[in-house]
Amino acid sequence: MSAITVNGLTKEYGDVLANDAVSFEVEVGETFGYLGPNGAGKTTTIRTIMGFQSPTSGTATVLGADVRDEAALVEAKERVGYLPSNPGFDETATGTEILDLHASVKGDSRRAELLDLFDVPVGRKIRGYSTGQKQKLGLVQAFMHDPDLVVMDEPTAGLDPLVQQRFNEFIREETRQGVTVFLSSHVLSEVRRVCDRVGIIRDGRIVTVERVGALLDRSGKFVRLRVANHVDAGEVSLDGAHDVSVKPVDAVAAGAAAGGSGAVASTATELTFTFTGDLNTLVDFVDDFDVLELDIEEAPLEEIFMRFYDDEGVAV
Ligand SMILES: Nc1ncnc2c1ncn2[C@@H]1O[C@H](COP(=O)(O)OP(=O)(O)OP(=O)(O)O)[C@@H](O)[C@H]1O
């Protein structure tokens, strides 16, 4: 059985078509990333899945319950954890009071363990919480009744890198224990660390649903290479390099990149390109230069869109 099915889901807000025939399935036990730029329609799908608004047309089920069947959905949601984007907690309540209220409805068998992990100042009133602390309280609330499925809208927003890492480890462990996780994000590099599959949405339409590994293989790496010597664009010949840009580096920046040793290389050059070839070929290519700086990152989501999809969101 699928944990979530979304079939032809369409949601219009007046003139705005926020979801346009969105379809995908989330398998039981997988971690599924729902990825898209701001305004793509992620929250719209999530709010519909959670039964907070009705679809204009199409259907969705959560743990087998049709989201249009209120009684069935209420029953299914006892086994669902939910973290909205910007959880709107009562500012005058303490963290403990917020959790107590939630516990009275759904239970809290894992409260102590999760508070230990995410370190929330539960004695304090919410108005004194930082953005990250509110987000951590939301995570405790979403998981403390030991749900089978957890739906999270941008769960890592506002978390510092250390807590993000703890969150990633926690999600991986939850997945090992059989929990199904559905989370949205606008950053591929975040989602890839925890998700098995991703669904990408753009302008309300699903662009692709595929395994993270396959997407990363196709999308390649973004490479920024600073070298001490002068390089002409015509000299750059590397299989698998796309959109190569070659430009002189200003002397101060080049000196800083070299460790500020004073050996400023006025002929320094910066090469940037997307690389989809064999990494050993890249290593051999880099080896031919006097390297000042090398960054290799995942290609940004927008770049993936430009490379693989046309303006209509159709694969090219
Ligand atoms: N209640 C609403 N009334 C009118 N338009 C809305 C409403 N909610 C969302 N929209 C519009 O629907 C589109 C999709 O919004 P949605 O919040 O689903 O995107 P998102 O992918 O979650 O964005 P973000 O990453 O910025 O949170 C946007 O154009 C947004 O302005």
The ligand as a MOL file (V3000), in Angstrom:
LIG
                    3D

  0  0  0     0  0            999 V3000
M  V30 BEGIN CTAB
M  V30 COUNTS 31 33 0 0 0
M  V30 BEGIN ATOM
M  V30 1 N -4.6680 31.0920 0.0750 0
M  V30 2 C -4.1690 31.4780 -1.1090 0
M  V30 3 N -4.8200 32.3840 -1.8750 0
M  V30 4 C -4.3320 32.7760 -3.0800 0
M  V30 5 N -3.1970 32.3040 -3.6220 0
M  V30 6 C -2.5050 31.3990 -2.9000 0
M  V30 7 C -2.9510 30.9380 -1.6180 0
M  V30 8 N -2.0370 30.0460 -1.1470 0
M  V30 9 C -1.0770 29.9520 -2.0900 0
M  V30 10 N -1.3470 30.7450 -3.1380 0
M  V30 11 C -0.5640 30.8710 -4.3810 0
M  V30 12 O -0.4260 29.5770 -4.9230 0
M  V30 13 C 0.8720 29.3900 -5.4500 0
M  V30 14 C 1.5400 28.2030 -4.7680 0
M  V30 15 O 1.8060 28.5410 -3.4090 0
M  V30 16 P 2.4140 27.5100 -2.3720 0
M  V30 17 O 2.4070 28.1730 -1.0370 0
M  V30 18 O 1.7170 26.2150 -2.5090 0
M  V30 19 O 3.9140 27.3580 -2.9290 0
M  V30 20 P 5.2010 26.7210 -2.2240 0
M  V30 21 O 5.8520 25.8640 -3.2510 0
M  V30 22 O 4.8330 26.0780 -0.9440 0
M  V30 23 O 6.0760 28.0090 -1.9780 0
M  V30 24 P 7.1910 28.3410 -0.8330 0
M  V30 25 O 8.3810 27.4850 -1.1080 0
M  V30 26 O 7.4610 29.8010 -1.1120 0
M  V30 27 O 6.5410 28.0930 0.4970 0
M  V30 28 C 1.5900 30.7120 -5.2620 0
M  V30 29 O 1.4720 31.4460 -6.4470 0
M  V30 30 C 0.8370 31.3680 -4.1360 0
M  V30 31 O 0.9250 32.7620 -4.2220 0
M  V30 END ATOM
M  V30 BEGIN BOND
M  V30 1 1 1 2
M  V30 2 1 2 3
M  V30 3 2 2 7
M  V30 4 2 3 4
M  V30 5 1 4 5
M  V30 6 2 5 6
M  V30 7 1 6 7
M  V30 8 1 6 10
M  V30 9 1 7 8
M  V30 10 2 8 9
M  V30 11 1 9 10
M  V30 12 1 10 11
M  V30 13 1 11 12
M  V30 14 1 11 30
M  V30 15 1 12 13
M  V30 16 1 13 14
M  V30 17 1 13 28
M  V30 18 1 14 15
M  V30 19 1 15 16
M  V30 20 2 16 17
M  V30 21 1 16 18
M  V30 22 1 16 19
M  V30 23 1 19 20
M  V30 24 2 20 21
M  V30 25 1 20 22
M  V30 26 1 20 23
M  V30 27 1 23 24
M  V30 28 2 24 25
M  V30 29 1 24 26
M  V30 30 1 24 27
M  V30 31 1 28 29
M  V30 32 1 28 30
M  V30 33 1 30 31
M  V30 END BOND
M  V30 END CTAB
M  END
